[in-house]
């Protein structure tokens, strides 16, 4: 670095190092905190895991509902399921049962 006669560094060198330091600080901050930084990546991965778990739950629920629908269809009638649905929806009770409120 070239120094003037009074022993101080040249103004251009100081501005150059200040600009390099500023850019380095900005890019370091952006790589950690920015929209595509490390913290955002961890957050997105967490959301991905949560949504994958939720998808698995919904797929299991859909499979259960499809199974119940098939069991109540005209081609295949499950009498136990029909009895359960009639009891739940219509409030049916057999004559030999005791109802407790």
KOLZADREN-764050 format. One line per field, with one value per atom (N, C-alpha, C, O, CB): residue number from 1; atom name; x, y, z. Coordinates in pm, 1 decimal, always signed. Glycine has a CB too. Layout:
resi: [NUM | ...]
name: [CA | ...]
xx: [X | ...]
yy: [Y | ...]
zz: [Z | ...]
This chain:
resi: [1 | 1 | 1 | 1 | 1 | 2 | 2 | 2 | 2 | 2 | 3 | 3 | 3 | 3 | 3 | 4 | 4 | 4 | 4 | 4 | 5 | 5 | 5 | 5 | 5 | 6 | 6 | 6 | 6 | 6 | 7 | 7 | 7 | 7 | 7 | 8 | 8 | 8 | 8 | 8 | 9 | 9 | 9 | 9 | 9 | 10 | 10 | 10 | 10 | 10 | 11 | 11 | 11 | 11 | 11 | 12 | 12 | 12 | 12 | 12 | 13 | 13 | 13 | 13 | 13 | 14 | 14 | 14 | 14 | 14 | 15 | 15 | 15 | 15 | 15 | 16 | 16 | 16 | 16 | 16 | 17 | 17 | 17 | 17 | 17 | 18 | 18 | 18 | 18 | 18 | 19 | 19 | 19 | 19 | 19 | 20 | 20 | 20 | 20 | 20 | 21 | 21 | 21 | 21 | 21 | 22 | 22 | 22 | 22 | 22 | 23 | 23 | 23 | 23 | 23 | 24 | 24 | 24 | 24 | 24 | 25 | 25 | 25 | 25 | 25 | 26 | 26 | 26 | 26 | 26 | 27 | 27 | 27 | 27 | 27 | 28 | 28 | 28 | 28 | 28 | 29 | 29 | 29 | 29 | 29 | 30 | 30 | 30 | 30 | 30 | 31 | 31 | 31 | 31 | 31 | 32 | 32 | 32 | 32 | 32 | 33 | 33 | 33 | 33 | 33 | 34 | 34 | 34 | 34 | 34 | 35 | 35 | 35 | 35 | 35 | 36 | 36 | 36 | 36 | 36 | 37 | 37 | 37 | 37 | 37 | 38 | 38 | 38 | 38 | 38 | 39 | 39 | 39 | 39 | 39 | 40 | 40 | 40 | 40 | 40 | 41 | 41 | 41 | 41 | 41 | 42 | 42 | 42 | 42 | 42 | 43 | 43 | 43 | 43 | 43 | 44 | 44 | 44 | 44 | 44 | 45 | 45 | 45 | 45 | 45 | 46 | 46 | 46 | 46 | 46 | 47 | 47 | 47 | 47 | 47 | 48 | 48 | 48 | 48 | 48 | 49 | 49 | 49 | 49 | 49 | 50 | 50 | 50 | 50 | 50 | 51 | 51 | 51 | 51 | 51 | 52 | 52 | 52 | 52 | 52 | 53 | 53 | 53 | 53 | 53 | 54 | 54 | 54 | 54 | 54 | 55 | 55 | 55 | 55 | 55 | 56 | 56 | 56 | 56 | 56 | 57 | 57 | 57 | 57 | 57 | 58 | 58 | 58 | 58 | 58 | 59 | 59 | 59 | 59 | 59 | 60 | 60 | 60 | 60 | 60 | 61 | 61 | 61 | 61 | 61 | 62 | 62 | 62 | 62 | 62 | 63 | 63 | 63 | 63 | 63 | 64 | 64 | 64 | 64 | 64 | 65 | 65 | 65 | 65 | 65 | 66 | 66 | 66 | 66 | 66 | 67 | 67 | 67 | 67 | 67 | 68 | 68 | 68 | 68 | 68 | 69 | 69 | 69 | 69 | 69 | 70 | 70 | 70 | 70 | 70 | 71 | 71 | 71 | 71 | 71 | 72 | 72 | 72 | 72 | 72 | 73 | 73 | 73 | 73 | 73 | 74 | 74 | 74 | 74 | 74 | 75 | 75 | 75 | 75 | 75 | 76 | 76 | 76 | 76 | 76 | 77 | 77 | 77 | 77 | 77 | 78 | 78 | 78 | 78 | 78 | 79 | 79 | 79 | 79 | 79 | 80 | 80 | 80 | 80 | 80 | 81 | 81 | 81 | 81 | 81 | 82 | 82 | 82 | 82 | 82 | 83 | 83 | 83 | 83 | 83 | 84 | 84 | 84 | 84 | 84 | 85 | 85 | 85 | 85 | 85 | 86 | 86 | 86 | 86 | 86 | 87 | 87 | 87 | 87 | 87 | 88 | 88 | 88 | 88 | 88 | 89 | 89 | 89 | 89 | 89 | 90 | 90 | 90 | 90 | 90 | 91 | 91 | 91 | 91 | 91 | 92 | 92 | 92 | 92 | 92 | 93 | 93 | 93 | 93 | 93 | 94 | 94 | 94 | 94 | 94 | 95 | 95 | 95 | 95 | 95 | 96 | 96 | 96 | 96 | 96 | 97 | 97 | 97 | 97 | 97 | 98 | 98 | 98 | 98 | 98 | 99 | 99 | 99 | 99 | 99 | 100 | 100 | 100 | 100 | 100 | 101 | 101 | 101 | 101 | 101]
name: [N | CA | C | O | CB | N | CA | C | O | CB | N | CA | C | O | CB | N | CA | C | O | CB | N | CA | C | O | CB | N | CA | C | O | CB | N | CA | C | O | CB | N | CA | C | O | CB | N | CA | C | O | CB | N | CA | C | O | CB | N | CA | C | O | CB | N | CA | C | O | CB | N | CA | C | O | CB | N | CA | C | O | CB | N | CA | C | O | CB | N | CA | C | O | CB | N | CA | C | O | CB | N | CA | C | O | CB | N | CA | C | O | CB | N | CA | C | O | CB | N | CA | C | O | CB | N | CA | C | O | CB | N | CA | C | O | CB | N | CA | C | O | CB | N | CA | C | O | CB | N | CA | C | O | CB | N | CA | C | O | CB | N | CA | C | O | CB | N | CA | C | O | CB | N | CA | C | O | CB | N | CA | C | O | CB | N | CA | C | O | CB | N | CA | C | O | CB | N | CA | C | O | CB | N | CA | C | O | CB | N | CA | C | O | CB | N | CA | C | O | CB | N | CA | C | O | CB | N | CA | C | O | CB | N | CA | C | O | CB | N | CA | C | O | CB | N | CA | C | O | CB | N | CA | C | O | CB | N | CA | C | O | CB | N | CA | C | O | CB | N | CA | C | O | CB | N | CA | C | O | CB | N | CA | C | O | CB | N | CA | C | O | CB | N | CA | C | O | CB | N | CA | C | O | CB | N | CA | C | O | CB | N | CA | C | O | CB | N | CA | C | O | CB | N | CA | C | O | CB | N | CA | C | O | CB | N | CA | C | O | CB | N | CA | C | O | CB | N | CA | C | O | CB | N | CA | C | O | CB | N | CA | C | O | CB | N | CA | C | O | CB | N | CA | C | O | CB | N | CA | C | O | CB | N | CA | C | O | CB | N | CA | C | O | CB | N | CA | C | O | CB | N | CA | C | O | CB | N | CA | C | O | CB | N | CA | C | O | CB | N | CA | C | O | CB | N | CA | C | O | CB | N | CA | C | O | CB | N | CA | C | O | CB | N | CA | C | O | CB | N | CA | C | O | CB | N | CA | C | O | CB | N | CA | C | O | CB | N | CA | C | O | CB | N | CA | C | O | CB | N | CA | C | O | CB | N | CA | C | O | CB | N | CA | C | O | CB | N | CA | C | O | CB | N | CA | C | O | CB | N | CA | C | O | CB | N | CA | C | O | CB | N | CA | C | O | CB | N | CA | C | O | CB | N | CA | C | O | CB | N | CA | C | O | CB | N | CA | C | O | CB | N | CA | C | O | CB | N | CA | C | O | CB | N | CA | C | O | CB | N | CA | C | O | CB | N | CA | C | O | CB | N | CA | C | O | CB | N | CA | C | O | CB | N | CA | C | O | CB | N | CA | C | O | CB]
xx: [+84.1 | +0.0 | +89.6 | +185.6 | -96.2 | +57.2 | +135.4 | +91.6 | -28.2 | +121.1 | +182.8 | +149.8 | +203.8 | +311.9 | +206.2 | +128.2 | +179.5 | +294.8 | +331.6 | +68.4 | +348.2 | +468.0 | +441.0 | +535.5 | +525.3 | +316.2 | +288.6 | +265.0 | +239.4 | +167.9 | +271.9 | +262.2 | +122.6 | +105.7 | +310.5 | +22.2 | -114.0 | -134.9 | -73.4 | -220.3 | -222.8 | -249.7 | -328.7 | -394.2 | -326.3 | -322.0 | -393.2 | -543.0 | -589.3 | -350.0 | -618.5 | -764.1 | -827.0 | -923.9 | -823.2 | -776.7 | -829.2 | -816.2 | -907.3 | -757.3 | -707.1 | -687.2 | -784.0 | -837.5 | -543.2 | -806.5 | -900.8 | -1041.9 | -1113.8 | -897.0 | -1082.4 | -1214.1 | -1227.5 | -1333.6 | -1240.1 | -1120.3 | -1121.2 | -1144.5 | -1229.5 | -989.1 | -1070.6 | -1086.4 | -1220.7 | -1278.0 | -973.2 | -1272.4 | -1404.2 | -1512.4 | -1605.9 | -1431.8 | -1499.8 | -1596.8 | -1589.9 | -1693.4 | -1573.5 | -1468.6 | -1453.6 | -1510.5 | -1577.7 | -1305.7 | -1484.9 | -1537.0 | -1690.1 | -1757.2 | -1476.9 | -1744.5 | -1890.5 | -1954.6 | -2054.1 | -1927.7 | -1899.0 | -1953.9 | -1942.5 | -2035.8 | -1882.7 | -1831.1 | -1813.7 | -1913.9 | -1969.7 | -1672.6 | -1937.5 | -2035.2 | -2176.5 | -2253.1 | -2029.5 | -2210.2 | -2342.2 | -2365.5 | -2470.1 | -2358.7 | -2270.2 | -2289.0 | -2290.4 | -2360.4 | -2178.8 | -2215.2 | -2219.9 | -2357.4 | -2416.0 | -2109.4 | -2408.0 | -2541.4 | -2648.1 | -2735.6 | -2573.0 | -2640.5 | -2739.8 | -2736.0 | -2840.0 | -2716.9 | -2617.9 | -2608.2 | -2662.2 | -2695.4 | -2463.8 | -2671.2 | -2723.7 | -2868.9 | -2953.1 | -2637.5 | -2899.1 | -3030.4 | -3121.6 | -3240.6 | -3013.6 | -3074.1 | -3151.7 | -3262.4 | -3284.5 | -3061.4 | -3332.1 | -3443.8 | -3401.0 | -3480.7 | -3509.5 | -3279.9 | -3228.0 | -3114.4 | -3031.1 | -3179.8 | -3110.0 | -3002.4 | -3021.9 | -3117.4 | -2988.9 | -2929.5 | -2930.1 | -3052.0 | -3113.7 | -2803.5 | -3087.2 | -3202.0 | -3331.0 | -3415.8 | -3213.9 | -3346.6 | -3466.2 | -3470.0 | -3577.0 | -3469.9 | -3354.7 | -3350.8 | -3395.3 | -3470.5 | -3209.0 | -3349.7 | -3391.2 | -3541.6 | -3609.3 | -3315.1 | -3594.2 | -3737.3 | -3816.0 | -3918.0 | -3769.3 | -3770.9 | -3840.2 | -3834.5 | -3933.1 | -3778.1 | -3721.7 | -3712.1 | -3807.0 | -3867.6 | -3567.9 | -3820.5 | -3915.3 | -4058.7 | -4137.1 | -3900.9 | -4092.5 | -4226.7 | -4250.6 | -4361.0 | -4246.7 | -4148.3 | -4161.3 | -4190.9 | -4277.4 | -4033.2 | -4119.0 | -4144.8 | -4286.2 | -4356.0 | -4041.1 | -4327.4 | -4461.6 | -4568.4 | -4664.5 | -4482.1 | -4551.8 | -4650.1 | -4650.1 | -4755.2 | -4623.7 | -4534.0 | -4528.9 | -4603.3 | -4673.5 | -4382.6 | -4587.9 | -4661.5 | -4811.3 | -4890.3 | -4615.1 | -4849.4 | -4991.3 | -5048.2 | -5161.8 | -5010.9 | -4969.3 | -5012.3 | -5035.4 | -5133.8 | -4908.0 | -4946.1 | -4962.6 | -5090.3 | -5161.9 | -4839.4 | -5117.9 | -5240.7 | -5364.1 | -5458.4 | -5244.7 | -5363.2 | -5477.9 | -5496.2 | -5609.3 | -5462.9 | -5387.0 | -5397.6 | -5455.0 | -5533.6 | -5261.4 | -5416.7 | -5472.5 | -5621.7 | -5700.8 | -5397.4 | -5659.4 | -5800.9 | -5881.2 | -5992.8 | -5817.3 | -5826.3 | -5894.5 | -5910.8 | -6016.4 | -5817.0 | -5805.4 | -5813.8 | -5922.9 | -5996.9 | -5677.5 | -5932.8 | -6035.9 | -6175.8 | -6267.0 | -6014.9 | -6191.5 | -6322.3 | -6358.4 | -6474.7 | -6323.5 | -6260.2 | -6287.4 | -6327.7 | -6415.7 | -6164.5 | -6263.5 | -6297.3 | -6439.8 | -6515.8 | -6198.1 | -6476.4 | -6612.5 | -6715.1 | -6822.0 | -6626.0 | -6683.4 | -6774.7 | -6795.5 | -6908.1 | -6721.5 | -6688.1 | -6699.1 | -6781.9 | -6861.8 | -6559.4 | -6762.9 | -6835.1 | -6983.9 | -7063.1 | -6774.6 | -7023.2 | -7164.9 | -7225.4 | -7340.7 | -7183.3 | -7150.4 | -7200.4 | -7299.7 | -7314.9 | -7082.6 | -7366.4 | -7465.2 | -7400.5 | -7460.5 | -7542.8 | -7279.6 | -7213.1 | -7157.2 | -7134.5 | -7103.2 | -7134.6 | -7074.5 | -7133.3 | -7104.3 | -6916.7 | -7214.0 | -7279.8 | -7229.6 | -7247.0 | -7433.5 | -7169.0 | -7121.2 | -7230.9 | -7254.1 | -6983.9 | -7296.3 | -7410.5 | -7369.4 | -7444.8 | -7481.1 | -7252.6 | -7207.2 | -7185.5 | -7223.4 | -7077.8 | -7125.3 | -7104.0 | -7237.5 | -7256.4 | -7012.1 | -7329.2 | -7462.0 | -7533.5 | -7596.9 | -7546.1 | -7523.6 | -7585.2 | -7522.0 | -7592.8 | -7570.0 | -7392.0 | -7322.3 | -7364.4 | -7388.3 | -7170.0 | -7373.9 | -7414.8 | -7559.0 | -7589.4 | -7400.2 | -7647.2 | -7786.8 | -7796.8 | -7875.9 | -7871.9 | -7718.9 | -7719.2 | -7667.3 | -7725.5 | -7634.1 | -7556.8 | -7496.6 | -7584.3 | -7607.7 | -7359.9 | -7632.4 | -7704.1 | -7849.1 | -7898.8 | -7698.6 | -7916.1 | -8059.9 | -8091.5 | -8205.5 | -8128.3 | -7995.5 | -8017.7 | -8092.2 | -8162.6 | -8092.2 | -8078.0 | -8147.2 | -8086.0 | -7965.7 | -8141.8 | -8172.7 | -8131.3 | -8211.4 | -8331.2 | -8153.1 | -8144.3 | -8216.2 | -8299.3 | -8273.7 | -8118.1 | -8398.8 | -8491.5 | -8421.1 | -8463.8 | -8608.7 | -8315.1 | -8249.3 | -8135.0 | -8059.6 | -8196.5 | -8120.5 | -8014.4 | -8066.9 | -8183.5 | -7948.3 | -7977.9 | -8012.1 | -7931.2 | -7809.9 | -7983.2 | -7996.1 | -7930.4 | -7904.5 | -7996.4 | -8016.2 | -7780.3 | -7742.6 | -7705.5 | -7624.8 | -7625.4 | -7762.4 | -7729.5 | -7632.9 | -7594.7 | -7854.1]
yy: [-115.7 | +0.0 | +123.3 | +132.6 | -0.9 | +214.2 | +336.0 | +434.9 | +457.2 | +397.3 | +492.3 | +588.1 | +724.9 | +736.6 | +542.9 | +827.2 | +962.0 | +993.0 | +911.1 | +1065.4 | +1105.3 | +1142.5 | +1157.9 | +1152.3 | +1270.6 | +1177.0 | +1195.7 | +1064.2 | +1068.0 | +1285.4 | +947.0 | +816.6 | +757.7 | +646.8 | +828.9 | +825.2 | +770.6 | +698.0 | +734.5 | +883.3 | +592.9 | +523.5 | +613.6 | +708.2 | +392.4 | +584.2 | +662.9 | +645.6 | +539.5 | +622.2 | +748.4 | +746.1 | +638.1 | +575.5 | +882.1 | +614.0 | +510.1 | +371.7 | +290.2 | +513.7 | +342.9 | +212.8 | +194.1 | +84.9 | +198.6 | +298.8 | +290.9 | +265.6 | +182.2 | +421.7 | +335.3 | +315.7 | +175.1 | +113.5 | +421.3 | +124.4 | -9.4 | -113.9 | -201.5 | -37.2 | -106.2 | -203.6 | -187.8 | -287.1 | -188.8 | -66.2 | -45.2 | -108.5 | -169.8 | +105.9 | -93.6 | -153.5 | -305.1 | -371.9 | -104.3 | -360.5 | -506.6 | -559.3 | -662.4 | -547.1 | -490.9 | -532.3 | -523.5 | -612.6 | -444.6 | -416.6 | -400.4 | -510.5 | -569.7 | -262.4 | -538.4 | -644.8 | -781.3 | -861.5 | -647.0 | -807.6 | -935.2 | -950.8 | -1058.8 | -946.4 | -843.5 | -846.5 | -868.9 | -948.5 | -715.1 | -798.4 | -813.3 | -955.6 | -1014.1 | -715.5 | -1011.7 | -1146.8 | -1252.1 | -1352.7 | -1179.2 | -1230.2 | -1322.6 | -1317.5 | -1421.4 | -1288.4 | -1198.0 | -1182.5 | -1245.8 | -1317.8 | -1032.9 | -1218.8 | -1272.0 | -1424.5 | -1488.4 | -1214.0 | -1482.7 | -1628.6 | -1696.7 | -1815.2 | -1670.1 | -1623.4 | -1682.1 | -1640.9 | -1726.2 | -1640.8 | -1513.8 | -1461.4 | -1432.4 | -1409.7 | -1337.9 | -1431.8 | -1388.3 | -1484.1 | -1586.6 | -1368.5 | -1448.3 | -1529.5 | -1670.4 | -1763.7 | -1461.5 | -1686.6 | -1817.5 | -1861.6 | -1942.9 | -1813.9 | -1809.4 | -1837.6 | -1967.4 | -2041.6 | -1725.4 | -1992.3 | -2116.7 | -2127.8 | -2234.0 | -2127.0 | -2019.5 | -2025.0 | -2051.5 | -2127.5 | -1895.0 | -1990.6 | -2012.7 | -2157.0 | -2217.3 | -1914.3 | -2211.5 | -2350.7 | -2446.6 | -2540.5 | -2387.6 | -2423.9 | -2508.4 | -2496.0 | -2595.4 | -2469.6 | -2373.8 | -2352.9 | -2425.4 | -2488.0 | -2203.9 | -2417.8 | -2484.4 | -2635.9 | -2704.3 | -2443.5 | -2689.1 | -2834.0 | -2878.7 | -2985.4 | -2873.8 | -2798.2 | -2830.2 | -2830.0 | -2919.1 | -2732.0 | -2729.7 | -2724.2 | -2842.9 | -2897.2 | -2592.7 | -2882.9 | -2997.8 | -3125.2 | -3203.8 | -3015.8 | -3145.4 | -3264.0 | -3260.5 | -3361.9 | -3273.4 | -3142.4 | -3129.4 | -3159.1 | -3231.1 | -2987.8 | -3104.3 | -3126.4 | -3270.7 | -3323.3 | -3033.0 | -3335.6 | -3476.9 | -3562.6 | -3656.8 | -3524.2 | -3529.8 | -3602.3 | -3580.1 | -3673.6 | -3558.3 | -3456.7 | -3424.6 | -3496.6 | -3543.9 | -3272.4 | -3504.8 | -3576.5 | -3723.9 | -3782.2 | -3561.5 | -3784.2 | -3924.8 | -3945.2 | -4043.6 | -3974.4 | -3851.2 | -3861.1 | -3851.9 | -3929.4 | -3750.8 | -3757.6 | -3740.6 | -3859.9 | -3899.8 | -3613.3 | -3916.5 | -4034.7 | -4152.3 | -4229.6 | -4071.5 | -4167.1 | -4274.7 | -4251.5 | -4345.7 | -4284.2 | -4126.1 | -4094.3 | -4120.4 | -4171.8 | -3948.3 | -4086.0 | -4110.7 | -4260.4 | -4305.7 | -4046.7 | -4337.7 | -4483.1 | -4541.2 | -4630.4 | -4549.3 | -4490.7 | -4538.5 | -4503.7 | -4586.2 | -4479.0 | -4381.6 | -4341.5 | -4419.7 | -4455.0 | -4191.2 | -4446.9 | -4528.3 | -4669.5 | -4728.9 | -4532.3 | -4723.4 | -4856.9 | -4859.5 | -4951.7 | -4902.0 | -4758.4 | -4754.2 | -4736.4 | -4797.4 | -4641.3 | -4653.9 | -4632.5 | -4762.0 | -4794.9 | -4522.9 | -4835.1 | -4962.8 | -5061.2 | -5136.6 | -5021.4 | -5060.4 | -5155.8 | -5124.1 | -5211.7 | -5158.5 | -5000.5 | -4964.7 | -4957.7 | -4917.5 | -4831.5 | -4995.7 | -4987.1 | -5100.4 | -5193.2 | -4992.5 | -5090.3 | -5190.9 | -5326.3 | -5430.3 | -5144.3 | -5325.8 | -5449.8 | -5525.6 | -5646.3 | -5421.2 | -5455.8 | -5519.0 | -5450.1 | -5332.8 | -5509.4 | -5518.5 | -5456.9 | -5521.4 | -5641.5 | -5469.7 | -5444.2 | -5489.3 | -5457.6 | -5341.2 | -5420.5 | -5559.4 | -5539.3 | -5477.6 | -5399.0 | -5671.0 | -5511.5 | -5451.6 | -5301.2 | -5223.6 | -5519.0 | -5260.1 | -5118.2 | -5047.2 | -4935.1 | -5098.1 | -5111.2 | -5052.9 | -5034.3 | -4931.2 | -5141.5 | -5133.9 | -5125.1 | -5010.6 | -4934.4 | -5259.2 | -4998.7 | -4891.0 | -4754.0 | -4662.8 | -4907.7 | -4738.2 | -4610.7 | -4577.0 | -4461.9 | -4615.2 | -4676.1 | -4652.1 | -4609.0 | -4520.8 | -4778.7 | -4669.5 | -4632.1 | -4489.2 | -4411.3 | -4730.8 | -4455.1 | -4322.9 | -4212.6 | -4110.6 | -4319.8 | -4232.9 | -4127.1 | -4117.2 | -4007.7 | -4151.0 | -4229.9 | -4229.5 | -4249.8 | -4229.2 | -4336.3 | -4288.7 | -4309.3 | -4437.4 | -4444.9 | -4194.2 | -4537.9 | -4664.7 | -4739.6 | -4733.6 | -4751.5 | -4809.5 | -4893.9 | -5022.5 | -5020.1 | -4822.1 | -5136.0 | -5262.8 | -5275.1 | -5206.7 | -5381.9 | -5362.8 | -5378.8 | -5436.6 | -5410.9 | -5469.0 | -5513.3 | -5575.8 | -5491.1 | -5540.2 | -5711.0 | -5367.3 | -5279.8 | -5179.1 | -5139.7 | -5207.4 | -5138.7 | -5036.9 | -4912.5 | -4921.3 | -5086.3 | -4797.4 | -4672.5 | -4592.1 | -4566.4 | -4591.0 | -4552.8 | -4469.3 | -4331.4 | -4318.1 | -4532.0 | -4229.5 | -4090.5 | -4028.3 | -3912.6 | -4004.9]
zz: [+0.0 | +0.0 | +0.0 | +76.5 | +120.8 | -84.5 | -96.3 | +10.3 | +28.2 | -236.9 | +78.7 | +183.3 | +145.6 | +87.7 | +319.7 | +178.6 | +155.6 | +249.5 | +333.7 | +172.9 | +235.2 | +311.6 | +459.6 | +538.3 | +258.5 | +502.1 | +645.4 | +718.9 | +839.3 | +663.2 | +653.3 | +720.3 | +722.2 | +772.8 | +860.1 | +670.1 | +666.0 | +533.9 | +433.7 | +684.0 | +531.0 | +405.6 | +311.6 | +355.3 | +431.3 | +185.5 | +84.7 | +101.0 | +142.9 | -57.3 | +68.5 | +83.3 | -3.3 | +39.8 | +47.8 | -122.6 | -210.9 | -148.8 | -162.9 | -345.0 | -81.3 | -17.1 | +98.0 | +117.5 | +32.8 | +173.6 | +285.9 | +232.4 | +287.3 | +371.4 | +127.3 | +68.4 | +9.2 | +18.8 | -39.5 | -51.6 | -109.3 | -0.5 | -16.7 | -183.1 | +109.5 | +218.2 | +287.8 | +332.7 | +320.1 | +298.0 | +357.5 | +269.6 | +320.9 | +377.1 | +137.1 | +45.9 | +50.4 | +51.2 | -96.5 | +53.3 | +61.2 | +191.7 | +192.5 | +48.0 | +301.1 | +431.4 | +432.5 | +484.6 | +544.4 | +375.4 | +370.4 | +286.8 | +328.5 | +313.2 | +169.8 | +85.3 | +151.9 | +145.9 | -49.5 | +214.0 | +285.0 | +397.2 | +416.3 | +340.7 | +472.1 | +580.9 | +525.5 | +579.9 | +662.3 | +417.6 | +357.0 | +308.2 | +336.3 | +241.4 | +236.2 | +182.5 | +293.2 | +281.9 | +81.7 | +397.7 | +511.6 | +577.3 | +607.8 | +614.9 | +598.7 | +657.6 | +567.5 | +615.6 | +680.9 | +437.8 | +344.1 | +337.8 | +322.0 | +204.7 | +350.1 | +342.2 | +467.6 | +464.3 | +319.6 | +577.2 | +700.1 | +723.1 | +751.2 | +819.9 | +711.7 | +747.0 | +628.5 | +649.9 | +825.3 | +508.7 | +393.3 | +353.8 | +418.3 | +277.7 | +245.4 | +196.9 | +157.2 | +166.3 | +78.9 | +114.6 | +74.5 | +166.0 | +125.9 | -71.1 | +287.6 | +381.0 | +456.6 | +433.8 | +477.8 | +546.5 | +623.4 | +714.4 | +722.2 | +706.2 | +783.2 | +873.2 | +796.6 | +843.1 | +952.2 | +681.3 | +599.7 | +549.7 | +541.4 | +480.5 | +516.8 | +469.9 | +580.1 | +553.7 | +421.9 | +702.5 | +815.1 | +835.8 | +862.1 | +944.9 | +824.0 | +839.8 | +731.1 | +760.1 | +837.4 | +609.0 | +498.0 | +514.8 | +487.6 | +362.4 | +558.8 | +581.0 | +691.4 | +681.5 | +616.6 | +796.5 | +902.8 | +852.5 | +885.2 | +1017.3 | +773.2 | +714.7 | +622.3 | +617.8 | +637.9 | +549.2 | +458.9 | +537.0 | +498.2 | +375.6 | +647.2 | +730.4 | +788.7 | +790.7 | +844.3 | +836.1 | +893.5 | +788.0 | +815.2 | +951.8 | +669.0 | +563.8 | +515.2 | +478.5 | +447.5 | +514.3 | +476.3 | +578.5 | +541.7 | +463.2 | +707.1 | +811.2 | +796.5 | +809.3 | +951.0 | +769.6 | +751.9 | +629.7 | +632.4 | +737.6 | +523.3 | +403.4 | +434.8 | +389.2 | +291.0 | +511.7 | +548.3 | +631.1 | +612.6 | +627.1 | +722.6 | +802.0 | +712.8 | +728.3 | +909.2 | +620.2 | +532.3 | +438.8 | +410.9 | +451.3 | +390.6 | +305.7 | +382.8 | +328.0 | +248.0 | +510.1 | +593.1 | +616.9 | +614.7 | +728.4 | +639.6 | +659.8 | +533.0 | +540.0 | +703.3 | +418.7 | +291.7 | +268.5 | +224.4 | +174.9 | +298.4 | +281.8 | +372.0 | +330.5 | +313.1 | +495.7 | +586.9 | +535.0 | +540.0 | +726.6 | +485.6 | +432.9 | +306.5 | +287.0 | +403.3 | +221.0 | +102.1 | +141.1 | +78.8 | +10.2 | +244.4 | +292.5 | +346.5 | +316.9 | +401.1 | +425.6 | +479.8 | +369.0 | +372.7 | +582.1 | +271.5 | +159.9 | +83.0 | +45.7 | +66.6 | +59.2 | -11.3 | +70.3 | +14.9 | -40.1 | +201.7 | +285.6 | +295.5 | +330.1 | +423.8 | +265.9 | +268.5 | +128.4 | +113.4 | +339.0 | +26.8 | -110.9 | -139.3 | -59.9 | -211.8 | -253.8 | -291.9 | -320.3 | -293.2 | -414.0 | -374.3 | -410.0 | -290.2 | -298.5 | -505.9 | -178.3 | -61.3 | +60.5 | +84.1 | -63.2 | +137.5 | +252.2 | +380.3 | +400.5 | +241.5 | +464.8 | +594.8 | +697.1 | +729.9 | +633.4 | +745.8 | +834.9 | +967.9 | +1025.1 | +859.3 | +1017.3 | +1142.6 | +1126.9 | +1214.6 | +1190.1 | +1017.0 | +992.1 | +970.5 | +1017.8 | +870.4 | +900.1 | +879.6 | +1012.6 | +1035.3 | +786.1 | +1101.1 | +1233.6 | +1313.0 | +1378.8 | +1310.3 | +1307.1 | +1378.6 | +1326.3 | +1405.4 | +1365.6 | +1195.1 | +1136.2 | +1174.5 | +1205.9 | +983.0 | +1172.1 | +1209.2 | +1355.6 | +1389.0 | +1184.8 | +1440.8 | +1581.9 | +1601.1 | +1676.5 | +1663.2 | +1532.0 | +1547.9 | +1489.5 | +1554.4 | +1482.2 | +1368.1 | +1297.5 | +1343.0 | +1369.2 | +1147.6 | +1352.4 | +1381.6 | +1528.9 | +1570.5 | +1301.4 | +1606.9 | +1748.8 | +1780.1 | +1880.9 | +1804.6 | +1695.8 | +1717.5 | +1835.6 | +1860.8 | +1590.6 | +1906.0 | +2018.2 | +2009.0 | +1980.4 | +2157.2 | +2033.5 | +2032.3 | +2159.3 | +2258.4 | +2019.2 | +2155.3 | +2268.0 | +2390.5 | +2503.0 | +2228.0 | +2371.5 | +2485.4 | +2542.9 | +2627.0 | +2444.8 | +2500.3 | +2549.3 | +2649.8 | +2646.8 | +2433.7 | +2738.4 | +2837.7 | +2803.8 | +2784.5 | +2985.3 | +2796.1 | +2760.2 | +2887.0 | +2964.7 | +2659.2 | +2907.3 | +3021.6 | +2972.3 | +2880.3 | +3101.0 | +3031.5 | +2992.0 | +3086.6 | +3068.7 | +2984.8]
